[in-house]
Amino acid sequence: MDPLRKDQLGQRLLQIKKRLEETASLRAELQGELKGLFKRLKECGAESIKQAEEMITLEETALQELDKSIREKIEKIEQQMQEGEK
C-alpha cells in the first residue's frame, strides 16, 4: 500500500475514533440528564412524561379557575366600595 494512502487512512481512522468518543461522551451526558429529569418527575409524583403532562394540565385548569374566582371577588369588592361611596 502506498505510504501516503496509508497515512490518509490512518488519519481518517483517528477522525472516526475521535467522533465516536465525542458521541459516546454526549450520549453519556444526555443519559445523565434524562435520568435526572425522571428523578425530578418522580419527586413531583409522576411516573412518566405523559402523567406529568396530565398533571400540568390539571394544575393549569385549577389555576385558571382560581384566577377567575379571585377576579370575580375583586370586582364584587370594587362594586361594593363604589356603592358605599354613593
C-alpha positions in Angstrom: 0.0 0.0 0.0 1.2 3.5 -0.8 2.6 5.2 2.3 0.6 8.4 1.5 -2.6 6.4 1.2 -1.7 4.5 4.4 -1.2 7.9 6.2 -4.5 9.2 5.0 -6.3 6.1 6.1 -4.7 6.4 9.5 -5.8 10.0 9.8 -9.3 9.0 8.7 -9.4 6.3 11.3 -8.3 8.7 14.0 -11.0 11.2 13.0 -13.6 8.4 13.2 -12.3 7.3 16.6 -12.5 10.9 17.8 -16.1 11.3 16.6 -17.1 8.0 18.2 -15.5 9.2 21.5 -17.3 12.5 21.3 -20.6 10.8 20.5 -20.2 8.4 23.4 -19.4 11.3 25.7 -22.5 13.2 24.5 -24.7 10.1 24.9 -23.5 9.6 28.5 -24.2 13.2 29.3 -27.7 13.0 27.8 -28.5 9.8 29.6 -27.4 11.5 32.9 -29.7 14.4 32.1 -32.6 12.1 31.3 -32.1 10.2 34.5 -32.1 13.4 36.4 -35.3 14.6 34.7 -37.1 11.3 35.5 -35.9 11.6 39.1 -37.4 15.1 39.3 -40.6 13.8 37.7 -40.9 11.1 40.4 -40.3 13.7 43.1 -43.4 15.5 41.7 -45.4 12.3 41.8 -45.3 11.5 38.1 -44.1 8.1 36.8 -44.0 9.2 33.1 -43.9 12.2 30.9 -47.5 11.6 29.9 -48.5 11.6 33.5 -46.6 14.8 34.2 -48.3 16.5 31.2 -51.7 15.4 32.6 -50.8 16.8 36.0 -49.7 20.1 34.4 -53.0 20.3 32.5 -55.0 19.8 35.7 -52.9 22.3 37.6 -53.3 24.9 34.8 -57.1 24.4 34.8 -57.2 24.8 38.6 -55.1 28.0 38.4 -57.4 29.4 35.7 -60.4 28.7 37.9 -58.7 30.2 40.9 -57.7 33.3 38.9 -61.3 33.7 37.6 -62.7 33.4 41.2 -60.2 36.0 42.5 -61.1 38.4 39.7 -64.8 38.0 40.4 -64.3 38.6 44.1 -62.2 41.7 43.3 -65.0 43.0 41.0 -67.6 42.4 43.7 -65.5 44.3 46.3 -65.0 47.2 43.9 -68.7 47.3 43.2 -69.4 47.3 46.9 -66.9 50.1 47.5 -68.5 52.2 44.7 -71.9 51.6 46.2 -70.6 52.6 49.6 -69.3 55.9 48.2 -72.8 56.9 46.9 
